[in-house]
Amino acid sequence: MEKELSRNKAHEVALFAIYDILTYSKINLEAPVMDIVSGLCETEYADSDYFVKEMVVCMLKHYKDIIPAFESRMRKWTFDRLNLLEQSLLMLAYCQYFYSREKTDKAIVINVSVELAKKYLDANDYKFVNAILDKTLN
């Protein structure tokens, strides 16, 4: 039976799963995606939260399309210069807004992302997250 997490917890778990996958990628290793998801969800992969699996699969499938979407809205900056947690947060928001089976309003996606940024990023990073998502999620 699928272990359904609260929506806030599912966002955090998806964020950490994407972060873990990007970390593996950064050091040129293949990420054990199913192990990452099942470990973070504390259950077998098949029983893991659907939203978490959906966001991870989306990020893996659309990774090469997501980065240019953000970079085209960054002045004198590149996506790879952002820290991995910030990259993960932006990818999660992009996937949720554009690819999730449950359509979520832009303002809600941005609000959730800003709250996660306030919780896990440096003090003023949430302002960048808010601005770049506002420009990118159209």
Backbone torsions as a table, in degrees:
resi	resn	phi	psi	omega
1	MET	NA	135.9	-178.2
2	GLU	-65.8	132.6	177.3
3	LYS	-88.5	105.2	-178.9
4	GLU	-90.4	125.9	179.5
5	LEU	-91.9	160.9	171.3
6	SER	-62.0	157.1	-176.8
7	ARG	-61.0	-41.6	178.2
8	ASN	-62.5	-45.1	179.5
9	LYS	-65.4	-39.3	179.2
10	ALA	-62.5	-39.4	176.9
11	HIS	-62.6	-44.6	179.6
12	GLU	-63.7	-44.8	-179.2
13	VAL	-64.2	-42.7	177.9
14	ALA	-62.6	-41.6	177.6
15	LEU	-58.6	-47.9	-178.7
16	PHE	-67.6	-35.6	178.0
17	ALA	-64.8	-45.7	177.9
18	ILE	-63.0	-41.8	177.2
19	TYR	-58.8	-46.7	179.8
20	ASP	-61.0	-42.6	-179.9
21	ILE	-64.9	-43.1	177.8
22	LEU	-63.9	-35.4	178.2
23	THR	-63.5	-46.4	176.1
24	TYR	-58.4	-45.0	-179.6
25	SER	-60.6	-41.2	-178.4
26	LYS	-60.1	-32.9	179.7
27	ILE	-102.1	18.7	174.0
28	ASN	59.6	41.3	174.7
29	LEU	-119.5	148.2	176.2
30	GLU	-76.6	127.2	-177.3
31	ALA	-76.3	134.5	173.7
32	PRO	-80.4	76.7	-169.4
33	VAL	-54.4	-48.9	-177.7
34	MET	-63.5	-38.0	178.6
35	ASP	-67.2	-39.8	178.5
36	ILE	-61.4	-50.9	-177.9
37	VAL	-63.5	-47.9	-177.8
38	SER	-65.8	-36.4	177.9
39	GLY	-64.4	-44.9	-180.0
40	LEU	-70.2	-32.8	178.8
41	CYS	-85.3	-9.1	179.1
42	GLU	58.6	41.9	177.4
43	THR	-160.9	172.4	176.5
44	GLU	-61.5	152.1	-178.5
45	TYR	-55.6	-45.5	-178.1
46	ALA	-59.6	-29.1	-178.5
47	ASP	-96.9	0.2	-178.3
48	SER	-68.5	158.5	-178.1
49	ASP	-54.6	131.6	-177.1
50	TYR	-60.9	-44.3	-178.6
51	PHE	-59.0	-43.6	179.5
52	VAL	-60.5	-50.1	-179.7
53	LYS	-62.0	-41.4	-179.5
54	GLU	-61.4	-43.9	-178.6
55	MET	-68.6	-39.5	179.4
56	VAL	-65.9	-47.4	179.3
57	VAL	-62.2	-42.0	178.3
58	CYS	-59.6	-47.3	-179.2
59	MET	-61.3	-43.7	179.8
60	LEU	-64.8	-40.2	-177.7
61	LYS	-72.0	-36.9	-171.9
62	HIS	-111.6	10.7	-176.2
63	TYR	-47.5	-48.7	-175.8
64	LYS	-71.3	-16.8	176.2
65	ASP	-91.3	-28.1	-175.4
66	ILE	-72.3	-44.7	-176.0
67	ILE	-58.6	-50.1	178.7
68	PRO	-61.4	-30.4	178.3
69	ALA	-61.6	-38.0	177.4
70	PHE	-79.8	-44.1	-176.5
71	GLU	-61.5	-31.6	179.7
72	SER	-67.5	-13.5	180.0
73	ARG	-111.0	6.2	178.1
74	MET	-104.2	132.4	176.3
75	ARG	-97.5	127.8	176.9
76	LYS	54.3	36.6	-178.0
77	TRP	-150.9	154.3	175.4
78	THR	-126.8	156.1	-177.2
79	PHE	-59.9	-39.5	-176.6
80	ASP	-70.3	-12.0	175.8
81	ARG	-81.5	-15.0	175.9
82	LEU	-73.6	151.0	176.3
83	ASN	-69.5	159.3	-173.1
84	LEU	-62.2	-32.5	178.8
85	LEU	-68.9	-39.1	177.0
86	GLU	-65.5	-42.9	176.1
87	GLN	-58.7	-44.8	-179.2
88	SER	-61.1	-43.6	-179.6
89	LEU	-62.9	-43.8	179.0
90	LEU	-66.4	-41.1	178.4
91	MET	-64.3	-41.6	177.8
92	LEU	-59.7	-47.3	180.0
93	ALA	-61.5	-44.1	-179.3
94	TYR	-61.4	-47.3	179.9
95	CYS	-63.4	-42.1	179.7
96	GLN	-63.6	-43.5	-176.1
97	TYR	-71.0	-44.5	-172.6
98	PHE	-94.2	-25.6	-169.7
99	TYR	-123.7	-11.6	-177.0
100	SER	-67.3	145.3	177.8
101	ARG	-66.1	-27.8	175.8
102	GLU	-94.8	110.7	-179.9
103	LYS	-70.4	129.6	-178.6
104	THR	-122.4	136.4	179.8
105	ASP	-59.6	143.6	-180.0
106	LYS	-53.4	-45.4	-177.9
107	ALA	-61.2	-36.9	179.6
108	ILE	-70.1	-44.2	178.6
109	VAL	-59.2	-45.3	-179.8
110	ILE	-65.1	-43.4	-179.8
111	ASN	-60.6	-45.7	178.6
112	VAL	-61.6	-42.2	-179.8
113	SER	-65.1	-40.7	178.5
114	VAL	-64.9	-41.7	178.4
115	GLU	-63.4	-40.9	176.6
116	LEU	-66.1	-38.5	177.9
117	ALA	-62.9	-43.2	178.7
118	LYS	-62.7	-34.0	-177.3
119	LYS	-78.6	-37.7	-169.6
120	TYR	-116.9	-13.6	-178.2
121	LEU	-106.4	176.1	177.1
122	ASP	-61.6	161.7	-169.5
123	ALA	-47.3	-47.8	-175.3
124	ASN	-103.2	5.5	-178.4
125	ASP	-64.2	-25.3	179.6
126	TYR	-60.0	-29.2	179.8
127	LYS	-65.9	-42.3	176.6
128	PHE	-63.7	-46.1	179.6
129	VAL	-56.8	-46.8	179.0
130	ASN	-59.4	-48.6	-175.7
131	ALA	-66.3	-46.8	-176.2
132	ILE	-69.7	-35.8	177.5
133	LEU	-69.7	-38.0	177.8
134	ASP	-60.2	-38.2	179.3
135	LYS	-75.8	-33.4	-170.1
136	THR	-90.9	-35.4	-177.0
137	LEU	-84.9	81.9	179.2
138	ASN	-117.7	NA	NA
